[in-house]
Amino acid sequence: MGLLIELQKRIPDGWFLRRLLPAALFVVVAVVGGGELGHSHWNDVALARERIADALRAGGGLSADAVASLVLFAVPVVGAAFAVPYAAAAIGALASGTWPWWLLPVGRRLKAWRIRRWVEPDTLAGESVRARAAGHALRADRLDARAARARTAGRPESPTWSGDRLRLTEANIARETGGDVVSGWTALLLGAADAPRAALAEARDAYDAACEALSWSVAFTVLGAWWWPAAPIGALLGLASWRSLRHAVQALCRTTEAAFVLRETDQPPAQP
């Protein structure tokens, strides 16, 4: 416990809470659940407690075996903590619709599937009117919500919802300011005041955190091949992380649009 407290003092909270502690938890679950319990003894709490107690007794002193055990535990923990940002970056690229060339066939199929599921807002509005007339108020409210989302987002143009939302933000910025996100992003960060810059950093950090949580959900789901309870844990974590990602994308898009508009209004008018 003292070691964890000292580490938290010396390591930034974001890295400690979002990467090091989840990595330690994952390694413990992988070693105890996947390595010791397996599918046949998945709920053997006594065996798990015995294995953990043996490990703690072995690491209680400063002997060579204890140091070796600590190193063997620390190496995969640190390795997993350093691997998470790379996995999160890949997930973030997929979520934003920036798919690598070797995944483009999958992306095209996913986009076609989303287009087939998309319904015109007017069609949804008509179904809502008929449902409300038939006394199905709950269904009518759901159809109204779908119609509003479809009217705002438009026809799918990306394999993912996040990609469409980010592209809609770029279009809104181009319409409202006459510029684009790619060319104006650096100037925005360099010229923005402290408050907009902090808001942008916080929104991007929330997006990265959601992508990292999704990477951990994939890791726990894969671990389910050796200890099946890890699979539903990973699935539940994935659902929660995906919802957090959608909220983070919405916040990032709104913050970016506001920052660009604020930058345009704060600029002095051009001299004739």
C-alpha positions in Angstrom: 0.0 0.0 0.0 2.8 2.4 0.8 4.4 1.7 -2.6 1.1 2.6 -4.3 0.8 5.8 -2.4 4.3 6.8 -3.2 3.8 6.0 -6.9 0.7 8.1 -7.0 2.6 11.0 -5.6 5.3 10.7 -8.3 3.3 9.7 -11.3 0.7 12.0 -13.0 -2.8 11.0 -11.9 -3.9 10.4 -15.5 -1.2 7.9 -16.2 -1.5 6.3 -12.7 -5.3 5.9 -12.6 -6.0 5.3 -16.3 -3.1 3.1 -17.2 -0.9 1.7 -14.3 -3.7 0.6 -12.0 -5.9 -1.0 -14.7 -2.7 -2.7 -16.1 -2.0 -4.1 -12.6 -5.6 -5.3 -12.2 -5.5 -6.9 -15.7 -2.2 -8.8 -14.9 -3.6 -10.0 -11.6 -6.8 -11.3 -13.2 -4.8 -12.9 -16.0 -2.4 -14.6 -13.7 -5.0 -15.7 -11.1 -8.1 -16.2 -13.3 -6.5 -17.3 -16.5 -3.4 -19.0 -15.2 -4.6 -20.6 -12.0 -8.4 -21.0 -12.0 -9.3 -21.5 -15.7 -12.7 -22.6 -16.8 -12.9 -25.6 -14.6 -12.4 -23.7 -11.3 -13.7 -20.3 -12.4 -15.5 -19.6 -9.2 -13.1 -21.3 -6.7 -12.6 -18.3 -4.4 -10.6 -20.4 -1.9 -8.1 -21.4 -4.6 -7.7 -17.8 -5.7 -7.2 -16.6 -2.2 -4.6 -19.3 -1.6 -2.7 -18.4 -4.7 -2.7 -14.7 -3.8 -1.7 -15.4 -0.3 1.2 -17.6 -1.5 2.3 -14.7 -3.8 2.2 -12.2 -0.9 4.1 -14.5 1.4 6.7 -15.0 -1.3 7.1 -11.3 -1.8 7.0 -10.3 1.9 10.8 -10.2 2.3 13.7 -8.8 0.4 15.1 -12.1 -0.8 16.3 -12.7 -4.3 13.1 -14.7 -5.0 11.0 -11.8 -3.8 12.8 -9.3 -6.0 12.5 -11.7 -9.0 8.8 -12.1 -8.4 8.3 -8.4 -8.2 10.2 -7.8 -11.4 8.2 -10.5 -13.2 5.0 -8.8 -12.0 6.2 -5.3 -12.8 7.4 -6.0 -16.4 4.0 -7.0 -17.8 2.2 -4.3 -15.8 4.4 -1.5 -17.2 4.4 -3.1 -20.6 0.6 -3.2 -20.6 0.4 0.4 -19.3 2.7 1.6 -22.2 0.8 -0.4 -24.8 -2.6 1.1 -23.9 -2.0 4.5 -25.6 -1.1 2.8 -28.9 -4.2 0.5 -28.7 -6.3 3.6 -27.8 -4.9 5.5 -30.7 -5.9 2.7 -33.1 -9.4 2.6 -31.6 -9.6 6.4 -31.9 -8.7 6.3 -35.5 -11.3 3.6 -36.2 -14.0 5.6 -34.3 -13.2 8.7 -36.2 -13.6 6.9 -39.6 -9.9 7.1 -40.4 -9.4 3.5 -41.4 -6.2 2.0 -42.7 -6.1 0.8 -46.3 -6.1 -2.8 -45.4 -9.4 -2.3 -43.4 -11.2 -0.3 -46.1 -13.2 -3.2 -47.4 -14.6 -3.8 -43.9 -15.2 0.0 -43.6 -17.1 0.1 -46.8 -19.3 -2.9 -45.8 -20.0 -1.2 -42.4 -20.9 2.0 -44.1 -23.2 0.2 -46.5 -24.9 -1.5 -43.5 -25.4 1.9 -41.8 -26.9 3.4 -45.0 -29.3 0.4 -45.3 -30.5 1.0 -41.7 -30.8 4.8 -42.1 -34.3 6.1 -42.6 -35.4 9.5 -44.0 -36.4 11.9 -41.2 -39.7 12.6 -42.9 -40.5 8.9 -43.0 -39.7 8.6 -39.3 -41.9 11.7 -38.6 -44.8 10.2 -40.4 -44.4 6.9 -38.5 -44.4 8.9 -35.3 -47.6 10.6 -36.2 -49.3 7.3 -36.9 -48.0 5.8 -33.7 -49.2 8.7 -31.6 -52.6 8.5 -33.3 -52.7 4.8 -32.4 -52.0 5.5 -28.7 -48.4 4.4 -28.7 -46.9 7.5 -27.1 -43.6 5.8 -26.1 -42.9 4.5 -29.7 -43.8 8.0 -31.1 -41.3 9.7 -28.8 -38.6 7.2 -29.8 -39.4 7.8 -33.5 -39.3 11.6 -32.9 -35.8 11.2 -31.3 -34.6 9.1 -34.2 -36.0 11.7 -36.7 -34.2 14.5 -34.9 -30.9 12.6 -34.9 -31.3 11.7 -38.6 -32.1 15.3 -39.5 -29.1 16.6 -37.6 -26.6 14.0 -38.8 -27.8 13.4 -42.3 -27.1 10.3 -44.4 -24.2 8.2 -43.1 -20.9 9.0 -44.9 -18.6 7.2 -42.6 -18.3 3.6 -41.2 -18.9 5.0 -37.7 -21.3 7.4 -36.0 -18.3 9.2 -34.5 -16.8 9.8 -38.0 -20.1 11.3 -39.2 -20.3 13.6 -36.2 -16.7 14.8 -36.6 -17.3 15.5 -40.3 -20.5 17.4 -39.5 -18.4 19.5 -37.1 -15.9 20.3 -39.9 -18.8 21.2 -42.2 -20.3 23.5 -39.6 -17.0 25.2 -38.9 -16.4 25.7 -42.7 -19.9 27.2 -43.0 -19.7 29.5 -39.9 -16.1 30.7 -40.2 -15.1 30.1 -43.8 -12.1 28.0 -42.7 -11.5 24.3 -41.9 -10.4 22.4 -38.9 -7.2 21.0 -40.4 -5.6 24.3 -41.4 -6.9 26.3 -38.5 -6.3 23.8 -35.7 -2.7 24.9 -35.0 -3.5 28.5 -35.1 -6.4 27.9 -32.8 -4.3 26.2 -30.2 -1.6 28.9 -30.4 -3.9 31.8 -30.4 -6.7 30.7 -28.1 -7.1 32.0 -24.6 -6.4 29.9 -21.6 -10.1 29.0 -21.1 -10.8 27.7 -24.6 -7.5 25.9 -24.7 -8.2 24.2 -21.4 -11.7 23.2 -22.5 -10.3 21.7 -25.8 -7.6 19.8 -23.8 -10.2 18.5 -21.4 -12.6 17.4 -24.2 -9.7 15.6 -26.0 -8.6 13.9 -22.8 -12.1 12.6 -22.3 -12.0 11.2 -25.8 -8.7 9.5 -25.2 -9.9 8.1 -21.9 -12.9 6.5 -23.5 -10.7 5.0 -26.2 -8.4 3.6 -23.5 -11.3 2.1 -21.7 -12.4 0.4 -24.9 -8.9 -1.1 -25.3 -9.2 -2.5 -21.8 -12.6 -4.0 -22.6 -11.1 -5.8 -25.6 -8.3 -7.1 -23.5 -10.7 -8.5 -20.8 -12.9 -10.0 -23.5 -9.9 -11.8 -25.1 -8.9 -13.0 -21.6 -12.3 -14.7 -21.4 -10.8 -17.5 -23.6 -8.8 -18.6 -20.6 -11.2 -17.5 -17.7 -14.7 -17.0 -19.0 -16.0 -14.5 -16.4 -13.5 -12.0 -17.9 -15.6 -12.0 -21.2 -18.8 -10.6 -19.8 -16.8 -8.1 -17.7 -15.1 -7.0 -20.9 -18.5 -6.8 -22.7 -20.1 -4.7 -20.0 -17.0 -2.4 -19.9 -17.2 -2.1 -23.7 -20.8 -1.0 -23.6 -20.1 1.6 -21.0 -17.0 2.8 -22.7 -18.8 3.0 -26.1 -21.4 5.2 -24.5 -18.7 7.3 -22.9 -17.0 7.6 -26.3 -20.2 9.0 -27.9 -20.6 11.6 -25.1 -16.9 12.5 -25.5 -17.3 12.9 -29.2 -20.3 15.1 -28.7 -18.4 17.2 -26.2 -15.3 17.5 -28.4 -17.3 18.6 -31.4 -19.3 21.2 -29.5 -16.2 22.5 -27.8 -14.3 22.7 -31.1 -17.1 24.5 -32.9 -17.4 27.0 -30.0 -13.6 27.6 -29.9 -13.5 28.3 -33.7 -16.5 30.6 -33.5 -15.0 32.4 -30.5 -11.7 32.8 -32.3 -13.4 34.3 -35.3 -15.5 36.8 -33.2 -12.4 37.8 -31.2 -10.3 38.7 -34.2 -10.2 42.4 -35.1 -11.9 43.3 -38.4 -9.7 43.6 -41.5 -8.5 47.0 -42.3 -9.7 48.4 -45.6 
